[in-house]
Amino acid sequence: MNGYREVYDNLAFLLETFGKLAGTRYSGGEPGIALYDSGVPDAYENYALLEPARPVPEETISRGLNFFARSGSAHIWPIFPGVEEEACSILEDCGLVRDEDFHAMAADLSKTDYNYADMNSIRTIRGDDEADKWAECAWRSFDSDGEPPEPFVSNARHMARMDAFTLVRIGQKATGMLYTSGAACGIYYVATRREFREQGLAGTIIDGLKVRAGRMGFGRVVLLATPSGLRLYLKHGFKDVGAVKVYRMDRNNETL
């Protein structure tokens, strides 16, 4: 459970930090649950996080569903080991569907190559204009249709101004983000636009962010990988801690 806990804690810290951005909603005061609504109409931008090894009564899950019902937001519930199977049954009874598992992953930075040759190809984002470009690239890299929604762009602008976040991109081809806050260090938003895939760009960003984390004094970096990203992260030094169940509520699900 220790490896899982490291990934869970990083994500919990991240959601709390995100929840301080203008235009978002966050509720972390309830024991055992953290809720984050980004305002973006994409389930994978909105999270309900149940704390492992803690009893999860039905009322807690009901409060979580009501939190998102107020805005009609699609959302996901990553279920880490230690949350009772009964909680999963409640989610299913409430209309959520089981999605593909994510994978908790961690990398040891003690052997990081600080002379990494491709660092110069990675651009660090500063200022609103650069943040807008990052948001557009990231949105399209996850195969989302149309222009990035305003809340996604606004959140990128806020992140570009905060010390806890390092947003990076390679041209308008690939993106990534390093989150560092206290003991927490995690990699997020690594993605490549469809027409530029299979060129090693995402791997360049992963290695570059590991270098940055190591230079900042972190010994480990963690992430929560989608199934499509698992092989890539394994190739770039991450170890698979294990699967995390994911339940999804679509925006137009009438059970909300």
Number of C-alpha atoms within 10 A of each C-alpha: 12 8 15 23 16 23 23 24 16 22 22 23 19 20 23 17 17 19 19 12 17 12 13 16 19 21 16 16 9 11 12 16 20 20 27 26 25 26 20 20 18 16 18 13 16 24 24 27 22 26 21 19 13 13 16 19 13 13 9 17 19 13 14 22 21 13 19 22 14 9 12 18 25 24 27 23 25 20 24 25 17 15 16 16 11 13 18 20 11 15 20 15 11 15 16 22 16 16 14 14 17 22 23 25 25 24 20 16 19 11 9 19 13 14 8 12 10 12 16 9 14 20 16 16 23 16 13 17 11 19 25 21 17 28 26 21 23 26 23 20 22 14 12 12 8 9 12 17 15 13 16 20 21 18 21 25 23 17 24 23 16 10 10 16 22 21 26 25 28 20 13 17 20 28 29 24 22 23 24 21 14 8 12 20 28 26 24 18 16 22 26 29 19 13 9 14 14 10 10 12 22 25 19 20 27 22 20 25 25 29 20 16 23 21 13 11 10 19 17 19 25 28 24 25 22 14 13 9 15 18 13 16 21 14 10 14 17 21 18 20 18 15 19 21 16 18 21 22 25 19 17 10 12 9 12 18
